Amino acid sequence: DFATDSVETSGDMAVWNPVFHGINGVTIETTPAEPGFLHVTVHLPAAPGGLFARLKVVGSN
């Protein structure tokens, strides 16, 4: 079993858009943590009016 992850942002929490490392000032760093875990750090540029972000994780069976 494994999982895939992605970071998504939204201005209104109705429509979510994926963000990618190196595009539009976004940085995503992943480092190993305890066995079976990763530490994910995401830096997003400031957005006028604010911005919501979420980490989306999808598992497979």
N, C-alpha and C positions, 0 to 999 in steps of 0.2 A: 504494500500500500504506500502511496505517496500523495502529496498535496502540491498544488500550484498556487502561487499567490500573485496578486497584482494590487497596485495602488490606484485608487480612483478619486477624483475630485468633483465637486459640484458647487454651484452658486446658490442653488435652491433646494437641494436634497431630493429633487424629483428626477433629474436627469444626471447620470453619473458618466464621467469620461475617464478612460485610463490615462495615466501619465507614465512617461518612460524616462529612464536615466539619460541625461545628456541633452534632453530636448526642452526648450523653453525654460532653462535655468533649474531644472529638476535634477537632484542627485539622490540616488538610492544606494545605500551601502549595506551589504549583508556580511555578517561575521559569524563564525561558529560560536555557539554557547555550550551549554551542557549537551551531552550526547542526545541526539534526536531533536535538538532545538537550534534555531538561528536567531540572531539579534539583527533586526532590520531598522535602519535609521533612514528617514526620508526628509529631505530639505526641499521645501516648495517656496517659490518667490511669493511675496505679498501680493494680494489681489485687492483692487478697489472694492469696497463694500463687503469684504470678507470672503472666506472660502471654506467649505467643509471638505474633509478628507476621510477616507476609510481604507482599511486593508482588507481586501477580499481574498479569502482562502477557499479553494475548492478541493475536496478530497476525492480520491478514486477508490473504488472497491476492488 
